[in-house]
Amino acid sequence: MSKKMKLFNIFLIICIACYLFLPVFCLSTQVTSNGVTYLGFQNGNVSSFIGIRYGQETSGNNRFKITVPFLYDQSSVVNATSFGHVCPQPTTATTLLSAMSEDCLNLNIWTPMLNESVQVMVWIHGGSFTSGSGSIYDGSYWCSKAAEMGIPVVLVTINYRLGSLGFLSDKTSGVNGNFGLYDQLEAIRWVKVNIRNFGGNPDKITVAGESAGGMSIACLLSTSIFSSENLFQQSIIQSGILPSSVLQNTLDGAQAFTNILKSRVSCFTLACLRQLPFADFITAQRNMTFVPVVDGQLLSETIYQNLDKVNNPISNISMMVGTTRNETTAFTCDRGSNLNIYQLYVLFRTLFNMEPLSSIFELLAQVSILYGGQGTYSSILQFFNVFMTDALFYCPARYYSSVVSEMQKNVSSKSRVERNVYQYVFSYVQPKLGPCYGAPHASELPYLFPSILDEIKNNPDLSGMFSDSQNLEFSDKDRKISDSMIYYWTNFIKYGKPDGENPKEEFPNWISFNRCEEKLLYIDIPLKMEQAMKETICNFWDDQFGRKKIEKHC
């Protein structure tokens, strides 16, 4: 069949699909990049190209190997109108085994202007390095809204290998792990090479992610590849800076999980592991967490050790760093209401592999004094969530922001280019969330990607958090929060500062973070720019997790 005939047939399919499923306004569109023609669709002011492969299949001999780039044949025509496979992960009501494949290294693009060269964001999804996909995060709403605001950007979401298939490390087989991180790097390389043809500027890329996605970015910033290849220029880390023992494993620590997994599948050689069906790994890895490993190759040190480097390239980028107000309620409200404080602590030590320096009894005694005692709170669970959100999320994020902002201060004084850290706390409470939750982990995501609401409605594990999960449409307040976040996030992507070049009166001026003032944006109604008041608390948690003391230079 000739190329023209292929084009005609695919265009016909797209037109029929648009007529049936997207009757508002949908046209076929195409882009040619490096000799390959990608056929997408236009809906309103956004063109979408989805399910584009960037890496080869990862099964068989490619399993537990560094990403192999996928190259379409020259002059080929690619139907980029449907999402690709998701990477193997535990099944849910919305992620069935039939949707999974080890041929899952694909990405999705939403662009407002094919003939322009606007800034680009690459989104790395979360999911505890175990679940998730780029397809959950439909960028069409954000892309359209940003264009309406006069700050157009190109949005990209990606898949990467997950669980043991993405992060297994086995010293006996010479397998170092971190394959999911290599996937992310390869996806960003693909974007840098091709995105100009989709209306994006390859020299203006911001990498953003939440939870495991944010953790991934912290890891990528610690690699030599970040500094040598200049793959991205800015970063947004949402709920992704945690204690070192949570973020990254050691080779020895990772080996313990690998040994258990090998025993469960009765497979003890690399050749045998490469022959197993991927479903065997999903079953065998239950109750184990496979995360990035300090392997001496891609990651030579922890993210905190990397912060000690002189002339650290991190100082040359601007970043946004943030958390939600009640991070840990997402992990406790459905299982911790009947647990005492010691049982809750053991639960979290298991979930997060955390290793503070004090014993459990000594630690809880100190915490009780620091936070005013359990009697200050409505329940043991509330008390626990307050101090654990500080310990695991807020204080590590504050520490990271403090160190990077000090680096930037030194660099900015020597150059004309100003770099800054902007820190936030997402405090808005979705009215239909259960009373225990407040603003839990990941609660900010639907305001950037409303498609997540469909995931919540259809996934019992998520819908149970809400009083009326089947009617989660945006209220006027929800829309205000969404508009605020898209305004700030997109301005940062475009200009390197959340206020942009022409600040709007309805959005408070977002002051950059520094160690002396510690100003944060609290995302709520109303939006508030306030000084953080947790220096004593965070100094305590920094000591507990062995983080170096930061001197103030005010």
Secondary structure in CASP SS format (residue, H / E / C, confidence):
PFRMAT SS
TARGET T0000
AUTHOR 0000-0000-0000
METHOD secondary structure of the structure
MODEL  1
M C 1.00
S C 1.00
K H 1.00
K H 1.00
M H 1.00
K H 1.00
L H 1.00
F H 1.00
N H 1.00
I H 1.00
F H 1.00
L H 1.00
I H 1.00
I H 1.00
C H 1.00
I H 1.00
A H 1.00
C H 1.00
Y H 1.00
L H 1.00
F H 1.00
L C 1.00
P C 1.00
V C 1.00
F C 1.00
C E 1.00
L E 1.00
S E 1.00
T E 1.00
Q E 1.00
V E 1.00
T E 1.00
S E 1.00
N C 1.00
G C 1.00
V E 1.00
T E 1.00
Y E 1.00
L E 1.00
G E 1.00
F E 1.00
Q E 1.00
N E 1.00
G C 1.00
N C 1.00
V E 1.00
S E 1.00
S E 1.00
F E 1.00
I E 1.00
G E 1.00
I E 1.00
R E 1.00
Y C 1.00
G E 1.00
Q C 1.00
E C 1.00
T C 1.00
S C 1.00
G H 1.00
N H 1.00
N H 1.00
R C 1.00
F C 1.00
K C 1.00
I C 1.00
T C 1.00
V C 1.00
P E 1.00
F C 1.00
L C 1.00
Y C 1.00
D C 1.00
Q C 1.00
S C 1.00
S C 1.00
V E 1.00
V E 1.00
N E 1.00
A C 1.00
T E 1.00
S C 1.00
F C 1.00
G C 1.00
H C 1.00
V E 1.00
C C 1.00
P C 1.00
Q C 1.00
P C 1.00
T C 1.00
T C 1.00
A C 1.00
T C 1.00
T C 1.00
L C 1.00
L H 1.00
S H 1.00
A H 1.00
M E 1.00
S C 1.00
E C 1.00
D C 1.00
C C 1.00
L C 1.00
N E 1.00
L E 1.00
N E 1.00
I E 1.00
W E 1.00
T E 1.00
P C 1.00
M C 1.00
L C 1.00
N C 1.00
E C 1.00
S C 1.00
V E 1.00
Q E 1.00
V E 1.00
M E 1.00
V E 1.00
W E 1.00
I E 1.00
H C 1.00
G C 1.00
G C 1.00
S C 1.00
F C 1.00
T C 1.00
S C 1.00
G C 1.00
S C 1.00
G H 1.00
S H 1.00
I H 1.00
Y C 1.00
D C 1.00
G C 1.00
S H 1.00
Y H 1.00
W H 1.00
C H 1.00
S H 1.00
K H 1.00
A H 1.00
A H 1.00
E H 1.00
M C 1.00
G C 1.00
I C 1.00
P C 1.00
V C 1.00
V E 1.00
L E 1.00
V E 1.00
T E 1.00
I E 1.00
N C 1.00
Y C 1.00
R C 1.00
L C 1.00
G H 1.00
S H 1.00
L H 1.00
G H 1.00
F H 1.00
L C 1.00
S C 1.00
D E 1.00
K H 1.00
T H 1.00
S H 1.00
G C 1.00
V E 1.00
N C 1.00
G C 1.00
N C 1.00
F H 1.00
G H 1.00
L H 1.00
Y H 1.00
D H 1.00
Q H 1.00
L H 1.00
E H 1.00
A H 1.00
I H 1.00
R H 1.00
W H 1.00
V H 1.00
K H 1.00
V H 1.00
N H 1.00
I H 1.00
R H 1.00
N H 1.00
F H 1.00
G C 1.00
G E 1.00
N E 1.00
P E 1.00
D E 1.00
K E 1.00
I E 1.00
T E 1.00
V E 1.00
A E 1.00
G E 1.00
E E 1.00
S C 1.00
A H 1.00
G H 1.00
G H 1.00
M H 1.00
S H 1.00
I H 1.00
A H 1.00
C H 1.00
L H 1.00
L C 1.00
S C 1.00
T C 1.00
S H 1.00
I H 1.00
F H 1.00
S H 1.00
S H 1.00
E H 1.00
N C 1.00
L C 1.00
F C 1.00
Q C 1.00
Q E 1.00
S E 1.00
I E 1.00
I E 1.00
Q E 1.00
S C 1.00
G C 1.00
I C 1.00
L C 1.00
P C 1.00
S H 1.00
S H 1.00
V H 1.00
L H 1.00
Q C 1.00
N E 1.00
T E 1.00
L H 1.00
D H 1.00
G H 1.00
A H 1.00
Q H 1.00
A H 1.00
F H 1.00
T H 1.00
N H 1.00
I H 1.00
L H 1.00
K H 1.00
S H 1.00
R H 1.00
V H 1.00
S C 1.00
C C 1.00
F C 1.00
T C 1.00
L H 1.00
A H 1.00
C H 1.00
L H 1.00
R C 1.00
Q C 1.00
L C 1.00
P C 1.00
F H 1.00
A H 1.00
D H 1.00
F H 1.00
I H 1.00
T H 1.00
A H 1.00
Q C 1.00
R C 1.00
N C 1.00
M C 1.00
T C 1.00
F C 1.00
V C 1.00
P C 1.00
V E 1.00
V E 1.00
D C 1.00
G C 1.00
Q C 1.00
L C 1.00
L C 1.00
S C 1.00
E C 1.00
T C 1.00
I H 1.00
Y H 1.00
Q H 1.00
N H 1.00
L C 1.00
D C 1.00
K C 1.00
V C 1.00
N C 1.00
N C 1.00
P H 1.00
I H 1.00
S H 1.00
N H 1.00
I C 1.00
S E 1.00
M E 1.00
M E 1.00
V E 1.00
G E 1.00
T E 1.00
T E 1.00
R C 1.00
N C 1.00
E C 1.00
T C 1.00
T H 1.00
A H 1.00
F H 1.00
T H 1.00
C C 1.00
D C 1.00
R C 1.00
G C 1.00
S C 1.00
N C 1.00
L C 1.00
N C 1.00
I H 1.00
Y H 1.00
Q H 1.00
L H 1.00
Y H 1.00
V H 1.00
L H 1.00
F H 1.00
R H 1.00
T H 1.00
L H 1.00
F H 1.00
N C 1.00
M C 1.00
E C 1.00
P C 1.00
L C 1.00
S C 1.00
S C 1.00
I H 1.00
F H 1.00
E H 1.00
L H 1.00
L H 1.00
A H 1.00
Q H 1.00
V H 1.00
S H 1.00
I H 1.00
L H 1.00
Y C 1.00
G C 1.00
G C 1.00
Q H 1.00
G H 1.00
T H 1.00
Y C 1.00
S C 1.00
S C 1.00
I H 1.00
L H 1.00
Q H 1.00
F H 1.00
F H 1.00
N H 1.00
V H 1.00
F H 1.00
M H 1.00
T H 1.00
D H 1.00
A H 1.00
L H 1.00
F H 1.00
Y H 1.00
C H 1.00
P H 1.00
A H 1.00
R H 1.00
Y H 1.00
Y H 1.00
S H 1.00
S H 1.00
V H 1.00
V H 1.00
S H 1.00
E H 1.00
M H 1.00
Q H 1.00
K H 1.00
N H 1.00
V H 1.00
S H 1.00
S C 1.00
K C 1.00
S C 1.00
R C 1.00
V C 1.00
E C 1.00
R C 1.00
N C 1.00
V E 1.00
Y E 1.00
Q E 1.00
Y E 1.00
V E 1.00
F E 1.00
S C 1.00
Y C 1.00
V C 1.00
Q C 1.00
P C 1.00
K C 1.00
L E 1.00
G C 1.00
P C 1.00
C C 1.00
Y C 1.00
G C 1.00
A C 1.00
P C 1.00
H C 1.00
A C 1.00
S C 1.00
E C 1.00
L H 1.00
P H 1.00
Y H 1.00
L C 1.00
F C 1.00
P C 1.00
S C 1.00
I H 1.00
L H 1.00
D H 1.00
E H 1.00
I H 1.00
K H 1.00
N H 1.00
N C 1.00
P H 1.00
D H 1.00
L H 1.00
S H 1.00
G C 1.00
M C 1.00
F E 1.00
S C 1.00
D C 1.00
S H 1.00
Q H 1.00
N H 1.00
L C 1.00
E C 1.00
F C 1.00
S C 1.00
D H 1.00
K H 1.00
D H 1.00
R H 1.00
K H 1.00
I H 1.00
S H 1.00
D H 1.00
S H 1.00
M H 1.00
I H 1.00
Y H 1.00
Y H 1.00
W H 1.00
T H 1.00
N H 1.00
F H 1.00
I H 1.00
K H 1.00
Y H 1.00
G C 1.00
K C 1.00
P C 1.00
D C 1.00
G C 1.00
E C 1.00
N C 1.00
P C 1.00
K C 1.00
E C 1.00
E C 1.00
F C 1.00
P C 1.00
N C 1.00
W C 1.00
I C 1.00
S C 1.00
F C 1.00
N C 1.00
R C 1.00
C C 1.00
E C 1.00
E C 1.00
K E 1.00
L E 1.00
L E 1.00
Y E 1.00
I E 1.00
D C 1.00
I C 1.00
P C 1.00
L C 1.00
K E 1.00
M E 1.00
E E 1.00
Q E 1.00
A C 1.00
M C 1.00
K C 1.00
E H 1.00
T H 1.00
I H 1.00
C H 1.00
N H 1.00
F H 1.00
W H 1.00
D H 1.00
D H 1.00
Q H 1.00
F C 1.00
G C 1.00
R C 1.00
K C 1.00
K C 1.00
I C 1.00
E C 1.00
K C 1.00
H C 1.00
C C 1.00
END
